[in-house]
Amino acid sequence: MLTRRDALKTLGAAGVASIGGLRLQAQEDRDAVLAAIAEVVLPAEADRKAAVAAFAEWIDSYKEGADTDHGYGNTRIRATGPSPAHNYPAQIAALDSAARAKGAAGFIAAPLADRRTIVEQAIADAKIDRLPPRPTGGHVATDLMGHYFNSAAADDLCYRAQIARDACRGLAGSENPPAPLTPGPRTTDHGSRTPNLQPPTSNLRP
């Protein structure tokens, strides 16, 4: 019988860019792993479901070897590297293993407090102390955090206003401040204590 760990290792070796590492199961399984991580690392007031969906879409849409636009004053065209998701299967397998060591059936089934401890230890073991502006493969948890905290949705939540940073609203009504952010449904875990990581210096928020 093919176990979850075996599937993760097999797909990781094959270079399958799947966040959950399980093409053999439904997409809901992949999203469930990310949702379990999101409950630990994203604010309780954030739309975690939307954040996970956006992160999954970014990874699924990643094109290896694609030409990127050159920076200002630099004419050299660079190609994108390997997908960060190549590292995720082994990282998720490690989360599962740590959860089983605590008596849970797996990471998803572990209590919130245990999942928080497991993720914090995983980040410490990976020696990550700064959120990446875009996924790097350093760890799936910090990649999810970096992707969300650098998003327009995080800006809106930070300022409690419908800023819509990436939308072109035109000049009509531009003299008015953004409308207040409509409160979304609260989660029941009383918030998340995110690991003590620093965001990129170029993306510091007040």
Buried (B, 14 or more C-beta within 10 A) or exposed (E): EEEBBEBBBBBBEEEBBBBBBBBEBEBEBBBBBBBBBBBBBBBEBBBBEEBBBBBBEBBBEBEEEEEEEEEEEEEEEEEEEEBBBBBBBBBBBBBBEBBBEBEBEBBBBBEBEBBBBBBBBBBEEBEBEEBBBEBBBBBBBBBBBBBBBBBEBBBBBBBEBBBBEEEEEEEEEEEEEBEEBEEEEEBEEEEBEBBEBEBBEEEEEE
